[in-house]
Amino acid sequence: MDWDKLAGDWSGMSGKVRQQWGKLTEDDISQAGGKRDLLLERIRERYGLGPDEAEKQLSEWGSAEDPGNANQSVSTGDAGSGNKGGQSSGQNGTV
C-alpha cells in the first residue's frame, strides 16, 4: 500500500473511510487529514481496539483501496475447493 497516494486523495477517500469505520465522525476523518497515525488513533479510540488490531484493520483496508494493488485484495473465496461436480464428502444423496 502506498499511503502517500491515499493521503493525496484524502477528500475522495474520506467517504470510503467512513464506510469502513462508521463510528468515525466527519471531524475525526477531516482532522486526520490523510495522516495515517492520526487515523489509526481515531480508529482505536472509537472502536476500543488495541494497537495491533487497529493496525491490521487499517493495513488491510489500505491494501484493498490502493489502486496499485487492485488485483491483490485479500480474498477467502473457494476457488481452490475443486468441488464443482456436486460430489463432496458429506453429501447424502442417492443415485
Summary of the structure (lengths in Angstrom):
residues: 95
radius of gyration: 19.0
end to end distance: 51.4
largest distance: 64.4
contacts: 191
relative contact order: 0.13
helix: 57%
strand: 0%
